[in-house]
């Protein structure tokens, strides 16, 4: 499957460049906005739309596969709050997709939940380190999530971790990398997203620019040493130059000094909300009038996205995709090494 997906991805990039043909190679698919956590920097608690039924979700996955999707990232909310999540994962795999799923891990040991997720190519947890995790995510969750990650690894499930760079977590970089090496998973480090959603939250985790640059420089050094860091060097260099940490993206003119990349949202990737709304990416929720895949069909919704209203952003997942689809050499090799593990 790895070789087939890689060849189809390369073919779609070539068709876009030569013919302008758009293909939804990578789709982030929100399956629910329900969650048993209330993390300080997560905006999902403000989303109130209904979620798709099992039949609607499975039909959407088939439409995505027919449209050329090679990779799907299942997210929420907490995806394991859906009783049918095992069926959703199985349908994605049956249609030949590389599947990741974001989870807080709190429900992994309940009943047969581990069996439901065995088919994923990677479980993506979020653990920020002992200094920050419980404060910003959920009281008592640090050890709970760490135990869930260990359980997944013992059962042969690939594990990735996402750590948000905050005032407290930057002091735990060594701890997180040591945990990654000890238990056989890799960690990506992300700047704080959704700042405007968290601005009035008393738990909002600020980080001054000087400390942020020191942390990113440290990650660049550790990445060069071969430590288990998911971020590509190109991505780390990109976020290092981002001038204003309070701004996730720019909707108007890009400020002087802000790095820019060609963006492939709505051309090679997109985001689907749990009610079927299709956006170029989830940073545009509430800023963009979306088509709905249930109303028009997924392919039609994707093809009607049009131009994006933004000029630059530093979102981890999307920036990495833009680097890969823009054929940045080290980012392509970095992505292939992650996919090849499965």
N, C-alpha and C positions, 0 to 999 in steps of 0.2 A: 504494500500500500504506500510506503514511503516514496518509492521511486515513481509510482504512478501519480501521486499527488504533486510531487516536485515537477514532473514533466507537464502536468496540466496547468500548474501555476505559471511556469515559464511560458507556456503557450498563450495563456491569457494576458500576461504582461506584454508579450510581443504583439498580440492582436490589438491591444489598447494603443500601443505606440504607433503601429502602422495603419490601423483602420479606425481607431477611435471606439472600438467595441468594448463595452463595459461588462464586467463579469464579477459577481459578488463572491470572490474567492474566500473571503473570511467574514464570518458573521458572528457578532456578539448577540446572543439570544437570551433575553431576560425571560425566565419562566414563571417568576412570581415576584411580587413586591412584599410578600409577607416575610418577616424575620423575627427570630426570637432574641436578637441582640439589638442594641440601640447605640451604635458606634458614633462617636462625636463627629467624625468627618465623613459620614455616609449620608447622602441626600435621599436615600430610598424611603425614609419615613415620611417624606413630603409627597410621595407618589401614591395616588389613590385609585388609579384605574383598575378595572377588573382584569382577571387573567384568563387566558385561553383554556378551553376544555382540553381533555386528552385528545379527542378526535381532531380538534382544530390544530393543536400543536403538532401532532404527528403528520397531518396533511401539510402543514407549513414546512416541516422538515423535508418532506418529499419534494415540494416545490423548490426549496432551496437547492437540493441536490440536482434537480433537473436544470436549474439555472446555472450550475457550475460551482457551487460552494464546495470547497475542499477542507475547510477548517471551521468548526463551530465552537464558540466558547459559551457554555451555559452558565448563567449567573442569576442573581436575584437582587435584593432579598436573599433568603436562604433556600436554594433549590431543593434541599432535602425535606422541606416542608410540604412538597408535592408527593403524594403517595405514589404517583406514576413515574417518578424520576428514573427508575430503572428501565421502564419501557421507553422513555424518551431517549436515554443514552443508547439503548439497543437499536432503536430506529436510526439514529445518527450513524452508528457503526455499520449497520446493515447497508446504508447508502454510501459507504466508503469514505466517511469524513474522519479527520483527525479531531478528537473531542477532548476539550478540557472543561473542568467544572470548578467554579469558585465556591468555597464552603467555609464556614467558621468552624467546622469539625465537631460541633457540640452534639450532633445527632448521629454521628458515625457509628457509635457502639450500640445504638438502640436496635433491638429486634434483628431484622435481617438487612439493615441499611448498608452494611459493608458489602454484602453480595450485590446490592443494587448498583454500586458504583465501580465494580471490578472491571467493567468494560472500558472505562475512560482511558485515554492516553496519558492524562495527568490530572491529579487533583490539585487545585490551587488554593492553598490556605493563606491566611493572613495572620502573621505573628510578628510583633514589633520589638520583642525583647522584654525582659523582666521589668525594666524601669518604666516602660510606656504602655504596655499592652492593656493591663487591667484598668488603668486610668482612662484611656481613650476608647476602649472597646466595651468590655463587659466585666463586671466585678467577678473575680475568680476564674476568668476564662483562659489565662495564660497557660496554666498547667493542663487544663482540659484540652486546649487545642494542640499543645505539644504532644500529649498522650495520643491524640487522634492521628497526628502525623506519624508518630512512631508505629502505631497500629497499621496504618496504610502501608508503610515501608516493609514491615514484617510480612505483609501479605502480598508483596510483589507489585504494589501499585506505585507508579511514578508520582513523586510529590514535588510541587513547586511552591515556593513561599513568596508572598508580597509583604514587604515592610515599608511603611510610610516614614519618610524622613521628617522627624519632628524634633522639638527642643530636647526631648528625653531619649528618643530612640537612637539619635546619632552617637550617644555614648555606649550603645550596645552593639555596634557593628561587629566587633570582635566576637562577642558572644553568639550572635546570629550566624556568622561564618563558621565558627567552631561547631555549632549545632548542625549546620548544613553538612559539614564534612563527617561528623560523627554518625549521623543518621542517614546519609546518602540522599539528601535533597539539595536543590539549588534555590537561591533567593534572588528576587529582583527588588531593587530599592527604588521607590517612587516618590517624587515630590508630592506634597499635599495638593489634592485636587478639590474641586467644589468649595473653594474658600468662601464664596458668597453665601453658601448654604450654612456654613458653620460659624459665620462671623459673630452671631449673637449667642453662641453656645459657650457657656462658662468653661467648658472643657477644651475649647478650641486650642489646638497645639501649635503655637507660633514657633518660628525658627528664624533668627536673624540671618541676613545674607552672608555675613562673614563666616558664621558657623556652618551654613549650608555649603559654601564653596569648599571649606576645609573637609567636610564630609564627602563631597563628590570627588575631590582630589584623592582622598583616601581610597575610595571605591575604585577609581581608575588605577591606582597603584596595585590594589589587591587583585583586580581583574587581570592585569598584566602578569601577576605572579601565578595565575591559574587557579585562583580561589573560585568556589562554586557560586558565581554571580551570573544571573540570567541576563542582565543588561549588556548590550553591546558597548564597545568603547565609543563608537560613534554616538550612541544615545547619551552616554555619560558626558561626553564633551558638549553635546547639544544643550542638555539641561544646565550645565555649568554656566553657560552664557546667558541664561534667561534672566532678564533684568529686574522683574517685579514679581516676587513670590506670592503676592496677593491676587495676581491675575492668572487664571488657568489658560485663558485664550483671549485673543483680541478679535473683536467683531468689526472694528473700523481699521484705521491705518495702524500698521505695526510700529510700535515705538522704535526709535533709533537704537541700534545695538541689539535688538531682539533677533535671535536666529530664526531663519525661515527655511522651510522645506516644501517641495512640491507635495500636495496632499492628495491622496488617492481615495479619500472618503467619497462615497457615492459613485466611484468608478471601479474600485477593486475591493472595497469592504463597506460594511454598514452595520447599524445597530437596530435590533428589533425589540420594541418594548413588549411587556407581557400581555398587552391587549392587541398586539399585531401592528401597532404603529411602527413605521420604518423611518429611521433617521440616518443621515450620513454617519453620525456618531453620537454617543450619549451625552457629550458635553453640550449638545445643541437642544436637548430637551427643554421645552418651554420657550425656545427662541426661533423655532422653525415649525411651519405648518406641515405636519407629516401626512403622507398617504398611508393607508391602512391595508396590510396584506390580506386580511380576511375579506375586505370589501372588494379589492381589485385583483387579487392574486399577487404572489410575492414578486414575480418577475416584473409585472407592470408597475408595482409600487417602487421597486428599486430603480427602474429605468426612468421614473418620473421625478426623482429626487432633485435634479437640476443643480444649479451652482450653490455652493456653500456661502453663508454670510460672513465667515470668519477668515482671518488672514494668517494666523499662526497660533500654535498651542504647544503645551509640553506634556500632554497626556502620554503616560508610559506605553500602553499597548498600541495606541494609534501612531505615535511617533516611531516606534520600532517597526511597525508595518510600513510606514512611509519610507523609512530607510531601506527596508528589504525590497519593497516594490520599486524604489528608486535605484536599486541595484548597487547600493553602497556595499563594497566588497566585504568588510568585516562583519556587517550586520547580516548579510546573506549567509556567510559561513556560520555565524553564531546561531541563526535560526535553524539551519540544517542540522547542526550538532544537537540541538534540543529535540528536533523531530526524529532524528535517527535513533535516539535511545529507545524508541518504541518499535 
